[in-house]
Amino acid sequence: MSSIRVKDAAGLLGVSDDTVRRWIDSGALAADKDESGRKVIDGVALAEFARTHASPPPDPLGTASSARNRFVGLVTKVTEDKVMAEVQMQCGPFTVVSLMSSASARELGLVPGKVAVAMVKATTVVVETPDSHHTGGPA
């Protein structure tokens, strides 16, 4: 079981430390104290909280898809040559980059400021974990 400090939980959730403390004080998020007396949150509880409180923007496409990894965002940059285009999107706190044909980028009207959905369907997803010293480590 991992214990995550309030500051680190806030960073993972994309909110301020004060917001996490308010959630703890209101009972929305359970916390304990570590051996130093600092508030910490159980990693499993934080993951469940993050999953159940996630509120992605509405999907503007309104279509069914087998892809579960759908990221609604704004196109922030399009770099293209005669053949290929690199499209950068800001999807919440994450930047997603797609390489596609220049013709496809033009057909989709991908320009900075356009709302779009990045769909990822990959057979390989690399998962890494941080050094336990950086996240509070296992309890």
Residue pairs with C-beta under 8 A, 6 or more apart in sequence:
1 42
1 43
1 44
1 138
1 139
2 42
2 43
2 135
2 136
2 137
2 138
2 139
3 32
3 34
3 40
3 41
3 42
3 43
3 136
3 138
3 139
4 12
4 40
4 41
4 42
4 43
4 46
4 135
4 136
5 34
5 38
5 39
5 40
5 41
5 136
6 17
6 20
6 21
6 24
6 31
6 38
6 39
6 40
6 41
7 17
8 135
8 136
9 20
9 41
9 46
10 16
10 17
10 19
10 20
12 46
12 50
13 19
13 20
13 46
13 49
13 50
14 92
14 93
20 29
20 41
21 39
23 29
23 49
24 30
24 31
24 39
24 41
28 49
29 41
29 45
29 46
29 49
30 41
30 42
30 45
31 39
31 40
31 41
32 39
32 40
32 41
32 42
33 39
33 40
34 40
34 136
34 139
40 136
40 139
56 71
56 72
56 92
57 72
58 72
59 70
59 72
59 117
60 72
60 115
60 117
61 117
65 119
66 121
67 119
67 120
67 121
69 119
69 120
69 121
69 122
70 117
70 118
70 119
70 120
71 89
71 91
71 92
71 94
71 96
71 117
71 118
71 119
71 120
72 91
72 115
72 116
72 117
73 89
73 90
73 91
73 92
73 94
73 96
73 115
73 116
73 117
73 118
74 89
74 90
74 112
74 113
74 114
74 115
74 116
75 87
75 88
75 89
75 110
75 111
75 112
75 113
75 114
75 115
75 116
76 88
76 89
76 90
76 95
76 112
77 86
77 87
77 88
77 112
78 85
78 86
78 87
78 88
78 105
78 110
78 111
78 112
79 85
79 86
80 86
80 102
80 105
81 102
82 102
83 101
83 102
84 99
84 100
84 101
84 102
85 99
85 100
85 101
85 102
85 104
85 105
85 110
86 97
86 98
86 99
87 97
87 98
87 99
87 100
87 105
87 110
88 95
88 96
88 97
89 95
89 96
89 97
89 98
89 116
89 118
90 96
91 118
96 118
96 120
98 118
108 116
110 116
132 138
